[in-house]
Amino acid sequence: MSAEAERVPPGGEAEEILPVEEPTESLITLRLGTEWYGLPIAKARTVVRVGHVTPLPSVPPHVIGIVNLRGEVLSVTDLRRLFGLPPAPITVDSRLVIVE
């Protein structure tokens, strides 16, 4: 019996086989150490280069300071420190992901 004959039900008409559509989601990916993480793009307001970060006294170690982004003062959390990884220097490739 051929594969086509197997698809035809006993009543005689073949059913159309449709591809299964899977939901997709756009992600922003970031690397911490050797691990990669994904953040739903809908949660990110913007991604900007790291400018001047003003340090703050008496804050948890993972809060490295604040930045002024278009007139809005935002706290900066170093995810490496938050996850217990050693801090990395800020370079020209460093970015801030502003999330809601």
DSSP file (Angstrom, degrees, kcal/mol; ACC not computed):
  #  RESIDUE AA STRUCTURE BP1 BP2  ACC     N-H-->O    O-->H-N    N-H-->O    O-->H-N    TCO  KAPPA ALPHA  PHI   PSI    X-CA   Y-CA   Z-CA
    1    1 A M              0   0    0      0, 0.0     2,-0.1     0, 0.0     5,-0.0   0.000 360.0 360.0 360.0 134.7    0.0    0.0    0.0
    2    2 A S     >  -     0   0    0      1,-0.1     4,-1.4     4,-0.0     0, 0.0  -0.340 360.0-111.7 -81.4 165.4    1.4    3.4   -0.9
    3    3 A A  H  > S+     0   0    0      1,-0.2     4,-1.0     2,-0.2    -1,-0.1   0.860 118.7  53.2 -63.8 -35.9    1.7    6.4    1.5
    4    4 A E  H >> S+     0   0    0      1,-0.2     4,-0.8     2,-0.2     3,-0.5   0.893 106.0  52.5 -67.0 -38.5   -1.0    8.3   -0.5
    5    5 A A  H 34 S+     0   0    0      1,-0.2     3,-0.5     2,-0.2    -1,-0.2   0.837 104.4  57.2 -66.0 -31.4   -3.4    5.4   -0.2
    6    6 A E  H 3< S+     0   0    0     -4,-1.4    -1,-0.2     1,-0.2    -2,-0.2   0.795 102.6  55.2 -69.6 -27.1   -2.8    5.3    3.6
    7    7 A R  H << S+     0   0    0     -4,-1.0     8,-0.6    -3,-0.5    -1,-0.2   0.677  87.8  89.7 -78.9 -17.9   -4.0    9.0    3.8
    8    8 A V  S  < S-     0   0    0     -4,-0.8     6,-0.2    -3,-0.5     5,-0.1  -0.702  78.7-134.2 -84.4 118.4   -7.3    8.3    2.1
    9    9 A P    >   -     0   0    0      0, 0.0     3,-2.3     0, 0.0    -2,-0.1  -0.226  29.5 -99.1 -67.3 163.3   -9.9    7.4    4.7
   10   10 A P  T 3  S+     0   0    0      0, 0.0    -2,-0.1     0, 0.0     0, 0.0   0.755 120.4  67.5 -56.0 -25.2  -12.1    4.5    4.0
   11   11 A G  T 3  S-     0   0    0      2,-0.2     3,-0.1     1,-0.1    -3,-0.0   0.693 112.7-115.8 -70.5 -18.3  -14.9    6.8    2.8
   12   12 A G  S <  S+     0   0    0     -3,-2.3     2,-0.4     1,-0.2    -1,-0.1   0.055  77.4 106.0 113.2 -26.9  -12.8    7.8   -0.2
   13   13 A E        -     0   0    0     -5,-0.1    -1,-0.2     1,-0.0     2,-0.2  -0.751  61.9-132.4 -96.2 135.4  -11.9   11.5    0.1
   14   14 A A        -     0   0    0     -2,-0.4     2,-0.3    -6,-0.2    -6,-0.2  -0.580  19.5-129.3 -79.6 142.8   -8.4   12.6    1.1
   15   15 A E        -     0   0    0     -8,-0.6     2,-0.4    -2,-0.2    -1,-0.0  -0.718  21.9-114.6 -90.9 143.0   -8.0   15.3    3.8
   16   16 A E        -     0   0    0     -2,-0.3     2,-0.7     1,-0.0    -1,-0.0  -0.628  25.8-140.2 -75.9 130.2   -5.8   18.3    3.2
   17   17 A I        -     0   0    0     -2,-0.4    -1,-0.0     0, 0.0     0, 0.0  -0.835  19.6-162.2 -95.4 115.7   -2.9   18.3    5.5
   18   18 A L        -     0   0    0     -2,-0.7     2,-0.1     1,-0.1     3,-0.0  -0.747  22.4-109.3 -99.2 144.2   -2.2   21.8    6.8
   19   19 A P        -     0   0    0      0, 0.0     2,-0.5     0, 0.0    -1,-0.1  -0.406  35.1-113.5 -67.9 148.0    1.1   22.9    8.3
   20   20 A V        -     0   0    0     -2,-0.1     2,-0.6     1,-0.0     0, 0.0  -0.718  25.3-143.9 -83.9 125.6    0.9   23.6   12.0
   21   21 A E        -     0   0    0     -2,-0.5    -3,-0.0    -3,-0.0    -1,-0.0  -0.814  14.1-159.4 -92.7 124.6    1.5   27.3   12.8
   22   22 A E        -     0   0    0     -2,-0.6     2,-0.0     1,-0.0    -2,-0.0  -0.830  23.8-108.5-103.3 141.0    3.4   27.9   16.0
   23   23 A P        -     0   0    0      0, 0.0     2,-0.3     0, 0.0    -1,-0.0  -0.379  36.2-159.0 -65.5 144.5    3.3   31.2   17.9
   24   24 A T        -     0   0    0     -2,-0.0     2,-0.4     2,-0.0     0, 0.0  -0.866   8.0-162.7-122.4 159.0    6.5   33.2   17.8
   25   25 A E        -     0   0    0     -2,-0.3     2,-0.3    16,-0.0     0, 0.0  -0.997  19.6-127.0-142.2 135.5    7.8   36.0   19.9
   26   26 A S        -     0   0    0     -2,-0.4    15,-2.3     2,-0.0    16,-0.4  -0.652  32.7-167.6 -82.4 137.7   10.5   38.5   19.2
   27   27 A L  E     -A   40   0A   0     -2,-0.3     2,-0.5    13,-0.2    11,-0.0  -0.917  25.1-137.2-126.8 150.4   13.3   38.7   21.8
   28   28 A I  E     -A   39   0A   0     11,-2.9    11,-2.4    -2,-0.3     2,-0.4  -0.932  31.9-150.9 -96.1 128.2   16.2   40.9   22.8
   29   29 A T  E     +A   38   0A   0     -2,-0.5     2,-0.3     9,-0.2     9,-0.2  -0.818  17.7 177.6-104.4 144.2   19.1   38.6   23.6
   30   30 A L  E     -A   37   0A   0      7,-2.3     7,-3.0    -2,-0.4     2,-0.5  -0.987  19.8-136.0-141.9 152.7   21.9   39.5   26.0
   31   31 A R  E     -A   36   0A   0     -2,-0.3     2,-0.5     5,-0.2     5,-0.2  -0.920  13.3-175.2-114.6 132.1   24.9   37.7   27.2
   32   32 A L  E >  S-A   35   0A   0      3,-2.5     3,-1.9    -2,-0.5     2,-0.4  -0.958  71.5 -46.1-122.2 109.0   26.1   37.5   30.8
   33   33 A G  T 3  S-     0   0    0     -2,-0.5    47,-0.0     1,-0.3    -2,-0.0  -0.564 123.5 -24.8  66.9-121.2   29.4   35.7   31.1
   34   34 A T  T 3  S+     0   0    0     -2,-0.4     2,-0.3    -3,-0.1    -1,-0.3   0.401 120.6  93.2-103.0   0.7   29.0   32.6   28.9
   35   35 A E  E <   -A   32   0A   0     -3,-1.9    -3,-2.5     2,-0.0     2,-0.4  -0.729  62.0-146.5 -99.6 144.8   25.2   32.4   29.2
   36   36 A W  E     -A   31   0A   0     -2,-0.3     2,-0.3    -5,-0.2    -5,-0.2  -0.886  15.6-170.7-107.6 140.4   22.6   33.9   26.8
   37   37 A Y  E     -A   30   0A   0     -7,-3.0    -7,-2.3    -2,-0.4     2,-0.4  -0.918  10.4-145.0-128.1 153.9   19.3   35.3   28.0
   38   38 A G  E     -A   29   0A   0     -2,-0.3    -9,-0.2    -9,-0.2   -11,-0.0  -0.963   8.3-168.4-122.8 140.2   16.2   36.5   26.1
   39   39 A L  E     -A   28   0A   0    -11,-2.4   -11,-2.9    -2,-0.4     5,-0.1  -0.993  35.3-107.5-124.7 128.0   13.8   39.3   27.0
   40   40 A P  E >   -A   27   0A   0      0, 0.0     3,-2.1     0, 0.0     4,-0.5  -0.332  25.3-134.9 -55.6 129.7   10.5   39.7   25.3
   41   41 A I  G >  S+     0   0    0    -15,-2.3     3,-0.9     1,-0.3   -14,-0.1   0.763 102.3  67.7 -61.1 -24.8   10.9   42.8   23.0
   42   42 A A  G 3  S+     0   0    0    -16,-0.4    -1,-0.3     1,-0.2   -15,-0.1   0.732  97.5  53.9 -66.6 -21.3    7.5   44.0   24.2
   43   43 A K  G <  S+     0   0    0     -3,-2.1    57,-2.4    56,-0.1     2,-0.5   0.619  93.8  84.7 -86.7 -14.2    9.0   44.5   27.7
   44   44 A A  E <   -B   99   0B   0     -3,-0.9    55,-0.3    -4,-0.5     3,-0.1  -0.777  52.0-173.0 -96.2 128.0   11.9   46.7   26.4
   45   45 A R  E     -     0   0B   0     53,-3.3     2,-0.3    -2,-0.5    -1,-0.2   0.904  69.0 -31.8 -79.0 -45.4   11.3   50.4   25.9
   46   46 A T  E     -B   98   0B   0     52,-1.2    52,-2.7     2,-0.0     2,-0.4  -0.981  47.4-128.0-165.0 166.1   14.7   51.0   24.3
   47   47 A V  E     +B   97   0B   0     -2,-0.3     2,-0.3    50,-0.2    50,-0.2  -0.999  35.1 172.9-126.2 126.3   18.4   50.0   24.1
   48   48 A V  E     -B   96   0B   0     48,-2.4    48,-3.3    -2,-0.4     2,-0.1  -0.908  36.5 -96.6-133.0 158.0   21.0   52.7   24.5
   49   49 A R  E     -B   95   0B   0     -2,-0.3     2,-0.6    46,-0.2    46,-0.2  -0.400  50.8 -99.8 -66.5 150.8   24.7   53.1   24.8
   50   50 A V        +     0   0    0     44,-1.1    -1,-0.1    41,-0.3     3,-0.1  -0.641  50.3 173.6 -76.7 120.7   26.0   53.4   28.4
   51   51 A G        -     0   0    0     -2,-0.6     2,-0.5     1,-0.2    -1,-0.1   0.091  51.5 -26.7 -98.8-143.9   26.7   57.0   29.1
   52   52 A H        -     0   0    0     16,-0.1     2,-0.6    -2,-0.1    16,-0.3  -0.616  58.8-160.1 -75.8 124.0   27.7   58.6   32.4
   53   53 A V        -     0   0    0     -2,-0.5    14,-0.2    14,-0.1    -3,-0.0  -0.933   9.5-145.1-104.9 120.7   26.4   56.5   35.4
   54   54 A T  B     -C   66   0C   0     12,-2.8    12,-2.1    -2,-0.6    -2,-0.0  -0.765  18.9-131.8 -87.5 117.2   26.3   58.5   38.6
   55   55 A P        -     0   0    0      0, 0.0    10,-0.2     0, 0.0     9,-0.1  -0.311  17.9-149.1 -67.3 152.7   27.1   56.2   41.6
   56   56 A L        -     0   0    0      7,-0.2     3,-0.5     8,-0.1     2,-0.2  -0.946  10.1-125.8-121.8 143.0   24.8   56.3   44.6
   57   57 A P  S    S+     0   0    0      0, 0.0     8,-0.0     0, 0.0     0, 0.0  -0.516  85.7  18.0 -81.7 156.9   25.7   55.7   48.3
   58   58 A S  S    S+     0   0    0      1,-0.2     0, 0.0    -2,-0.2     0, 0.0   0.834  89.5 128.3  56.5  42.5   24.0   53.2   50.4
   59   59 A V        -     0   0    0     -3,-0.5    -1,-0.2     4,-0.1    -3,-0.0  -0.851  69.1 -83.5-119.0 160.4   22.4   51.1   47.7
   60   60 A P    >   -     0   0    0      0, 0.0     3,-1.7     0, 0.0    -1,-0.1  -0.242  46.3-108.5 -58.2 153.2   22.6   47.3   47.1
   61   61 A P  T 3  S+     0   0    0      0, 0.0    21,-0.1     0, 0.0    20,-0.1   0.759 116.4  59.1 -58.8 -26.9   25.7   46.2   45.3
   62   62 A H  T 3  S+     0   0    0     19,-0.1    16,-3.3    15,-0.1     2,-0.8   0.660  87.7  81.8 -79.9 -13.8   23.8   45.3   42.1
   63   63 A V  E <   + D   0  77C   0     -3,-1.7    14,-0.2    14,-0.2    -7,-0.2  -0.815  58.0 180.0 -89.3 109.4   22.6   48.9   41.7
   64   64 A I  E     -     0   0C   0     12,-2.0     2,-0.3    -2,-0.8    -1,-0.2   0.590  50.1 -81.2 -91.0  -8.7   25.5   50.7   40.1
   65   65 A G  E     - D   0  76C   0     11,-0.9    11,-3.2   -10,-0.2     2,-0.3  -0.987  50.3 -62.9 150.5-157.2   23.9   54.1   40.0
   66   66 A I  E     -CD  54  75C   0    -12,-2.1   -12,-2.8    -2,-0.3     2,-0.3  -0.913  30.3-160.1-130.2 156.4   21.5   56.3   38.0
   67   67 A V  E     - D   0  74C   0      7,-2.5     7,-2.8    -2,-0.3     2,-0.7  -0.942  19.9-129.2-130.6 156.1   21.4   57.8   34.5
   68   68 A N  E     - D   0  73C   0    -16,-0.3     2,-0.7    -2,-0.3     5,-0.2  -0.931  27.3-176.0-105.4 111.1   19.5   60.7   33.0
   69   69 A L  E >  S- D   0  72C   0      3,-3.1     3,-1.6    -2,-0.7    -2,-0.0  -0.905  71.5 -33.7-113.7 104.7   17.8   59.5   29.8
   70   70 A R  T 3  S-     0   0    0     -2,-0.7    -1,-0.2     1,-0.3     3,-0.1   0.883 126.0 -44.0  52.1  44.3   16.0   62.2   28.0
   71   71 A G  T 3  S+     0   0    0      1,-0.2     2,-0.5     0, 0.0    -1,-0.3   0.409 117.1 111.7  85.8  -2.3   15.1   64.0   31.3
   72   72 A E  E <   -D   69   0C   0     -3,-1.6    -3,-3.1     2,-0.0     2,-0.6  -0.916  62.4-139.0-107.6 126.4   14.1   60.8   33.1
   73   73 A V  E     -D   68   0C   0     -2,-0.5     2,-0.4    -5,-0.2    -5,-0.2  -0.742  27.8-177.8 -86.6 122.9   16.2   59.6   36.0
   74   74 A L  E     -D   67   0C   0     -7,-2.8    -7,-2.5    -2,-0.6     2,-0.2  -0.942  24.9-124.5-124.2 141.6   16.6   55.8   35.9
   75   75 A S  E     -D   66   0C   0     -2,-0.4     2,-0.6    -9,-0.2    -9,-0.3  -0.584  23.1-139.1 -80.8 148.9   18.4   53.4   38.2
   76   76 A V  E     -D   65   0C   0    -11,-3.2   -12,-2.0    -2,-0.2   -11,-0.9  -0.945  14.5-165.9-114.5 119.1   20.9   51.1   36.6
   77   77 A T  E     -D   63   0C   0     -2,-0.6     2,-0.9   -14,-0.2   -14,-0.2  -0.901  15.2-142.2-104.5 128.4   21.1   47.5   37.8
   78   78 A D     >  -     0   0    0    -16,-3.3     4,-2.2    -2,-0.5     3,-0.3  -0.804  10.5-163.4 -88.7 106.1   24.1   45.4   36.8
   79   79 A L  H  > S+     0   0    0     -2,-0.9     4,-2.2     1,-0.2     6,-0.2   0.800  86.4  62.4 -63.2 -28.3   22.6   41.9   36.1
   80   80 A R  H  4>S+     0   0    0      2,-0.2     5,-3.3     1,-0.2    -1,-0.2   0.954 109.0  40.6 -60.6 -48.1   26.0   40.3   36.4
   81   81 A R  H >45S+     0   0    0     -3,-0.3     3,-1.5     3,-0.2    -2,-0.2   0.899 112.1  56.1 -66.6 -39.9   26.2   41.4   40.1
   82   82 A L  H 3<5S+     0   0    0     -4,-2.2    -1,-0.2     1,-0.3    -2,-0.2   0.873 110.5  45.2 -60.0 -37.4   22.6   40.6   40.7
   83   83 A F  T 3<5S-     0   0    0     -4,-2.2    -1,-0.3    -5,-0.2    -2,-0.2   0.296 122.5-104.6 -91.0   9.1   23.2   37.0   39.5
   84   84 A G  T < 5S+     0   0    0     -3,-1.5    -3,-0.2     1,-0.3    -2,-0.1   0.679  76.1 135.3  80.4  17.5   26.4   36.6   41.5
   85   85 A L      < -     0   0    0     -5,-3.3    -1,-0.3    -6,-0.2     3,-0.1  -0.646  65.0 -94.0 -93.3 156.0   28.8   37.0   38.6
   86   86 A P        -     0   0    0      0, 0.0    -1,-0.1     0, 0.0   -53,-0.1  -0.423  49.4-102.0 -67.1 144.6   31.9   39.2   38.7
   87   87 A P        -     0   0    0      0, 0.0    -8,-0.0     0, 0.0    -9,-0.0  -0.277  33.0-145.2 -65.1 153.1   31.4   42.7   37.4
   88   88 A A        -     0   0    0     -3,-0.1    -8,-0.1     3,-0.0     2,-0.0  -0.888  23.3-101.7-116.8 150.2   32.6   43.5   33.9
   89   89 A P        -     0   0    0      0, 0.0     2,-0.5     0, 0.0    -1,-0.0  -0.363  37.2-109.1 -68.5 151.0   34.0   46.9   32.8
   90   90 A I        +     0   0    0      4,-0.1     2,-0.2     2,-0.0     0, 0.0  -0.704  47.6 175.8 -80.0 126.7   31.8   49.2   30.8
   91   91 A T    >   -     0   0    0     -2,-0.5     3,-1.3    -3,-0.0   -41,-0.3  -0.616  49.7 -90.3-121.9-179.2   33.1   49.3   27.2
   92   92 A V  T 3  S+     0   0    0      1,-0.3   -42,-0.1    -2,-0.2    -2,-0.0   0.712 127.4  55.6 -66.5 -18.7   32.0   51.0   23.9
   93   93 A D  T 3  S+     0   0    0    -44,-0.1    -1,-0.3     2,-0.0     2,-0.1   0.533  84.4 109.7 -88.7  -7.4   30.0   47.7   23.3
   94   94 A S    <   -     0   0    0     -3,-1.3   -44,-1.1   -44,-0.1     2,-0.3  -0.398  48.5-171.7 -71.0 145.4   28.1   48.0   26.6
   95   95 A R  E     -B   49   0B   0    -46,-0.2     2,-0.5    -2,-0.1   -46,-0.2  -0.962  22.1-134.6-136.4 153.2   24.4   48.8   26.4
   96   96 A L  E     -B   48   0B   0    -48,-3.3   -48,-2.4    -2,-0.3     2,-0.7  -0.939  15.5-153.7-103.8 129.5   21.6   49.7   28.8
   97   97 A V  E     -B   47   0B   0     -2,-0.5     2,-0.7   -50,-0.2   -50,-0.2  -0.923  10.6-151.5-102.5 114.1   18.3   47.8   28.2
   98   98 A I  E     -B   46   0B   0    -52,-2.7   -53,-3.3    -2,-0.7   -52,-1.2  -0.777  21.7-175.8 -89.9 115.8   15.5   50.0   29.5
   99   99 A V  E      B   44   0B   0     -2,-0.7   -55,-0.2   -55,-0.3   -56,-0.1  -0.777 360.0 360.0-115.3 156.6   12.6   47.8   30.6
  100  100 A E              0   0    0    -57,-2.4   -56,-0.1    -2,-0.3    -1,-0.1   0.351 360.0 360.0-102.3 360.0    9.1   48.4   31.9
